[in-house]
Amino acid sequence: MAGATAPEPRLRADAERNAEQIRRAAIDAFHGRGLTVPLEEVAKVAGVSKGTIFNRFGGRIGLIEAVIEEVVATELYAIMDRTRSIGEPGERLRYYVTAVRDLQYRQPALVDTMLQVYPDSENLMAICHAGTEIHEELVTAGQSCGALRPEFTAEDLQVLLHDSALALKHGTRPRRADYDRRTTYLLDGIHAP
């Protein structure tokens, strides 16, 4: 009997090691190329089979759930927290739009999150919901003090950032200087004259 129970801790240790290798490989891949990276590539980097990803995480959605915090959520929630700490509504909106567009440019996984590429991921959808809430806050505050055009809505802000994500996902990637210049144009266009 003692011989039958000895391998079990080793299997658990191997399984834990495999899970951590998969997590690290997924974080690296998602950071650089977004959430749609083929699982075969994640498995290859992790040194496991694609089936191991399914066994440990249940597939892509489970893997996204396991790593989205480290890939996107932590940095995006920090932007939201910093935004809420800025007193003047116009500056608050300027900071938020600039920071989110910067993160979109640097993190393809945020683009996939904003485009809701995997709507079955509860954590991904929670990030989107938090984005909708802050957009409403920002537009309400910006209009109440006259910093925004009166016809500008929270939905408009959502669509502008969504359009930016679509362009990064499916268009020709602009040079960084051009992208930042367009962020300025966007902000100038939504602020009250």
Legacy VTK file of the C-alpha trace (Angstrom):
# vtk DataFile Version 3.0
C-alpha trace
ASCII
DATASET POLYDATA
POINTS 193 float
0.000 0.000 0.000
2.811 2.422 0.811
4.164 1.968 -2.725
0.749 2.809 -4.212
0.487 6.162 -2.407
4.052 7.374 -2.999
3.566 8.472 -6.651
0.463 10.581 -5.856
2.327 13.577 -4.334
4.724 13.498 -7.305
1.801 13.629 -9.730
0.350 16.580 -7.854
3.714 18.354 -7.900
4.051 17.662 -11.638
0.509 18.888 -12.242
1.168 22.062 -10.269
4.414 22.652 -12.137
2.654 22.100 -15.476
-0.138 24.480 -14.517
2.353 27.190 -13.566
4.332 26.667 -16.779
1.113 26.980 -18.774
0.130 30.129 -16.880
3.544 31.749 -17.479
3.499 30.799 -21.172
-0.050 32.138 -21.569
0.774 35.413 -19.826
3.780 35.955 -22.085
1.875 35.031 -25.241
-1.253 37.036 -24.385
0.845 40.078 -23.444
2.589 40.131 -26.766
-0.086 38.952 -29.177
-3.496 39.054 -27.545
-5.911 36.449 -26.253
-6.317 34.642 -29.590
-2.829 33.098 -29.655
-3.193 29.433 -30.676
-3.188 27.160 -27.644
-0.711 24.902 -29.437
1.843 27.704 -29.188
1.158 28.228 -25.492
1.514 24.476 -24.915
4.781 24.328 -26.866
6.340 27.151 -24.834
5.090 25.550 -21.610
6.560 22.197 -22.627
3.229 20.380 -22.400
0.602 19.072 -24.785
-2.455 21.083 -25.781
-4.477 18.409 -23.991
-2.751 19.330 -20.731
-4.113 22.862 -21.077
-7.604 21.409 -21.414
-7.030 19.036 -18.487
-5.724 21.786 -16.188
-7.827 24.779 -17.320
-10.714 23.374 -19.352
-9.564 25.166 -22.509
-9.016 28.749 -23.623
-11.750 30.342 -21.487
-10.446 28.701 -18.326
-6.925 29.783 -19.199
-8.071 33.362 -19.800
-9.888 33.308 -16.463
-6.693 32.129 -14.770
-4.425 34.848 -16.191
-6.525 37.857 -17.243
-5.832 39.607 -13.949
-2.095 39.613 -14.633
-2.407 40.222 -18.360
-4.848 43.144 -18.414
-7.007 43.705 -15.342
-4.402 44.884 -12.841
-3.081 47.627 -15.105
-6.500 48.682 -16.370
-7.986 48.846 -12.863
-4.975 50.927 -11.782
-5.801 53.364 -14.605
-9.395 53.514 -13.408
-8.319 54.136 -9.806
-5.881 56.870 -10.864
-8.589 58.425 -13.048
-11.014 58.618 -10.146
-8.383 60.343 -8.007
-8.063 63.314 -10.398
-10.179 66.229 -9.213
-10.952 68.169 -12.381
-13.405 66.278 -14.664
-11.831 67.428 -17.937
-8.370 66.337 -16.808
-9.830 63.095 -15.470
-11.243 62.253 -18.889
-8.061 63.372 -20.673
-5.944 61.114 -18.441
-8.291 58.141 -18.822
-8.561 58.255 -22.621
-4.808 58.773 -23.015
-3.952 55.950 -20.587
-6.430 53.486 -22.083
-5.315 54.195 -25.645
-1.700 53.764 -24.511
-2.568 50.412 -22.936
-4.445 49.368 -26.069
-1.361 50.125 -28.141
0.959 48.218 -25.815
-1.332 45.324 -24.886
-3.133 43.414 -27.635
-4.936 41.506 -24.869
-6.732 44.718 -23.857
-7.875 45.118 -27.449
-9.331 41.581 -27.359
-10.920 42.321 -23.993
-12.554 45.528 -25.215
-13.792 43.771 -28.344
-15.254 41.036 -26.102
-13.592 38.373 -28.238
-14.420 35.755 -25.576
-17.768 36.747 -24.053
-17.947 33.462 -22.112
-15.103 34.645 -19.885
-16.716 36.060 -16.754
-13.567 37.920 -15.717
-13.180 39.463 -19.164
-16.807 40.603 -19.147
-16.396 42.031 -15.627
-13.576 44.205 -16.983
-15.869 45.411 -19.766
-18.625 46.161 -17.258
-16.199 48.193 -15.130
-15.246 50.119 -18.283
-18.885 50.938 -19.008
-19.342 52.209 -15.447
-16.349 54.530 -15.560
-17.363 55.859 -18.978
-20.719 56.862 -17.547
-19.035 58.500 -14.545
-16.584 60.417 -16.715
-19.150 61.723 -19.156
-21.621 62.705 -16.430
-18.926 64.623 -14.536
-17.491 66.156 -17.716
-20.841 67.444 -18.858
-21.888 68.733 -15.451
-18.917 71.122 -15.408
-19.059 71.999 -19.110
-15.796 70.242 -20.024
-17.436 68.035 -22.675
-19.566 68.794 -25.667
-23.188 68.617 -24.456
-24.191 66.043 -27.086
-21.321 63.685 -26.192
-22.518 60.504 -24.432
-21.000 57.634 -22.491
-21.886 55.444 -25.462
-19.858 57.760 -27.695
-16.838 57.310 -25.416
-17.342 53.558 -25.470
-17.552 53.506 -29.264
-14.487 55.736 -29.733
-12.363 53.400 -27.610
-13.951 50.363 -29.277
-13.140 51.808 -32.713
-9.559 52.302 -31.608
-9.425 48.647 -30.550
-10.889 47.537 -33.895
-8.326 49.575 -35.815
-5.465 48.065 -33.817
-6.841 44.530 -34.172
-7.724 44.550 -37.849
-5.967 47.545 -39.424
-2.426 48.501 -40.212
-0.670 49.268 -36.958
0.176 52.992 -36.920
3.497 54.398 -35.829
3.394 55.332 -32.156
3.795 59.071 -32.839
0.830 59.015 -35.244
-1.271 57.064 -32.769
-0.529 59.540 -29.962
-1.266 62.489 -32.244
-4.674 60.968 -33.023
-5.340 60.587 -29.301
-4.896 64.360 -29.035
-7.305 64.906 -31.937
-9.854 62.622 -30.301
-9.622 64.502 -27.014
-9.791 67.901 -28.675
-12.893 66.795 -30.547
-14.896 65.706 -27.508
-14.030 68.586 -25.184
-16.264 71.610 -25.224
-14.943 74.415 -27.427
LINES 1 194
193 0 1 2 3 4 5 6 7 8 9 10 11 12 13 14 15 16 17 18 19 20 21 22 23 24 25 26 27 28 29 30 31 32 33 34 35 36 37 38 39 40 41 42 43 44 45 46 47 48 49 50 51 52 53 54 55 56 57 58 59 60 61 62 63 64 65 66 67 68 69 70 71 72 73 74 75 76 77 78 79 80 81 82 83 84 85 86 87 88 89 90 91 92 93 94 95 96 97 98 99 100 101 102 103 104 105 106 107 108 109 110 111 112 113 114 115 116 117 118 119 120 121 122 123 124 125 126 127 128 129 130 131 132 133 134 135 136 137 138 139 140 141 142 143 144 145 146 147 148 149 150 151 152 153 154 155 156 157 158 159 160 161 162 163 164 165 166 167 168 169 170 171 172 173 174 175 176 177 178 179 180 181 182 183 184 185 186 187 188 189 190 191 192
